């Protein structure tokens, strides 16, 4: 079967036009996408309602604000958000139902449950079996013990160190080095008793 040269030319031009359209459809769709018009003005009263820590007048019943360094004893339980003006030390088996924020370093004992975010102006160190229901944000280093569970992310201005059997569900972001320790720690005396 012999094709007419004009029909063959029209078919090849249509094929070339179809190829060009397929190539440039993604860029054509970009022209239709709405553009970001920059930052929008937010009324100050909206900020007071949304951010509990934005203003002293917004401090309500659900917030416990502590001046200076504080140390919570083992087994302590709090249902409020906690804001500490200094460094914070949390004993073993404590339970915080909401967020914890400290302007200094945060030292968390073993088997501690924090229902919300853990925010520190310094370093964060958590011992074994700790559960964080939100994120960990620290200006300096973050060190997680064994079997630590973080439901969201870990954000660090320094280094992050965690054991292989710890779990962070979302991202680990660090300005320094992220180090994963593969072998769990063995306590010398208990290891000696197991050996015999």
C-alpha positions in Angstrom: 0.0 0.0 0.0 1.5 3.3 -1.1 0.8 6.4 1.0 0.3 9.8 -0.4 3.3 12.1 0.4 1.0 14.9 1.6 -0.9 12.5 4.0 2.5 11.2 5.3 3.7 14.8 5.8 0.5 15.8 7.7 0.7 12.7 9.9 4.4 13.3 10.8 3.6 17.0 11.6 0.7 15.9 13.8 3.0 13.4 15.6 5.7 16.1 16.1 3.0 18.5 17.4 1.7 15.9 19.8 5.3 15.2 21.0 5.9 18.9 21.7 2.6 19.3 23.5 3.4 16.3 25.7 6.8 17.7 26.4 5.5 21.2 27.5 2.2 20.3 29.3 3.9 20.3 32.7 5.3 23.8 32.2 2.0 25.0 30.8 0.2 23.8 34.0 2.7 25.9 36.0 1.2 29.1 34.5 -2.2 28.2 35.9 -1.0 27.5 39.4 -1.8 30.2 41.9 1.2 32.2 43.1 2.3 32.8 46.7 1.7 36.5 47.4 4.1 36.6 50.3 3.5 36.9 54.0 0.1 37.7 55.2 -0.8 40.0 58.0 -1.9 38.2 61.1 -3.9 40.0 63.8 -2.2 40.1 67.2 -5.2 38.8 69.1 -5.1 35.6 66.9 -1.5 35.0 68.0 -2.6 35.2 71.7 -5.2 32.6 71.2 -3.0 30.2 69.2 0.3 30.5 70.9 0.1 29.9 74.7 3.7 31.1 75.2 3.4 34.2 73.1 2.3 36.6 75.9 2.2 36.6 79.7 -1.5 37.5 79.5 -2.3 34.2 77.6 -1.0 32.0 80.4 -3.9 30.0 81.5 -4.7 27.1 83.9 -3.2 24.6 81.5 0.3 26.0 81.8 2.9 25.7 84.7 5.7 28.2 84.4 8.7 27.7 86.7 11.6 30.2 87.2 15.1 28.9 87.5 16.4 25.3 87.3 14.1 22.5 88.4 14.3 18.8 89.1 11.2 16.6 89.2 11.4 13.5 91.5 10.8 10.0 90.2 7.1 9.1 89.6 6.0 12.7 89.3 2.9 13.4 87.0 1.7 16.6 85.5 -1.3 17.3 83.3 -0.3 20.9 82.3 2.1 22.3 79.8 5.4 23.0 81.6 7.7 25.9 80.8 11.0 26.1 82.7 13.1 29.3 82.7 16.3 27.3 83.4 17.5 23.7 83.0 15.2 20.8 83.7 15.9 17.4 85.2 13.2 14.7 85.1 13.3 11.7 87.3 12.5 8.1 86.3 8.9 7.0 85.5 7.5 10.6 85.3 4.5 11.3 83.2 3.8 14.7 81.5 0.5 14.7 79.6 1.4 17.7 77.5 4.4 19.7 76.2 7.6 20.4 78.1 9.8 23.5 77.3 13.0 24.6 79.0 15.4 27.4 78.2 18.4 25.4 79.3 19.4 21.7 79.1 16.9 18.9 79.6 17.9 15.7 81.3 15.2 13.0 81.1 15.3 9.8 83.2 14.3 6.3 82.1 10.7 5.2 81.4 9.4 8.8 81.2 6.3 9.6 79.1 5.9 13.1 77.6 2.6 13.4 75.7 3.6 16.5 73.6 6.7 18.1 72.3 10.0 18.4 74.2 11.7 21.8 73.5 15.1 22.8 74.9 17.2 25.9 74.6 20.3 23.7 75.3 21.0 20.0 74.9 18.5 17.1 75.4 19.6 13.8 77.0 17.0 11.0 77.4 17.6 7.7 79.2 16.3 4.3 78.3 12.6 3.6 77.6 11.4 7.2 77.2 8.4 7.9 75.0 7.9 11.4 73.4 4.4 11.9 71.9 5.5 14.8 69.7 8.9 16.2 68.5 12.2 16.9 70.2 13.7 20.3 69.4 17.0 21.3 70.9 19.4 24.2 70.2 22.4 22.0 71.0 23.0 18.2 71.0 20.4 15.5 71.4 21.3 12.1 72.8 18.7 9.3 73.0 19.1 6.2 75.2 18.0 2.7 74.3 14.4 1.9 73.3 13.4 5.6 73.1 10.3 6.3 70.9 9.7 9.7 69.3 6.4 10.0 67.5 7.4 12.9 65.3 10.8 14.4 64.5 14.1 15.2 66.2 15.5 18.6 65.3 19.0 19.5 66.7 21.3 22.5 66.3 24.2 20.2 67.1 24.8 16.4 66.9 22.2 13.6 67.3 23.2 10.3 68.9 20.7 7.4 69.2 20.8 3.7 69.7 19.7 1.3 66.9 16.8 0.0 68.9 15.3 3.6 69.4 12.7 4.8 66.9 12.0 8.2 65.4 8.9 8.0 63.2 9.5 11.1 61.1 12.7 12.9 60.4 16.0 13.5 62.2 17.4 16.9 61.3 20.8 18.0 62.7 23.3 20.7 61.9 26.0 18.4 63.1 26.5 14.6 62.8 23.8 11.9 63.2 25.3 8.9 65.0 23.5 5.6 65.3 25.0 3.2 67.9 24.4 -0.3 66.7 25.2 -2.4 69.8 23.2 -1.9 73.0 25.1 -1.1 76.2 25.9 -3.9 78.6 26.2 -3.3 82.3 29.4 -4.9 83.4 28.2 -6.5 86.6 25.0 -8.0 85.0 27.0 -9.2 82.1 29.4 -10.9 84.4 26.6 -12.6 86.3 25.1 -13.9 83.0 28.5 -15.4 82.1 28.8 -17.2 85.4 
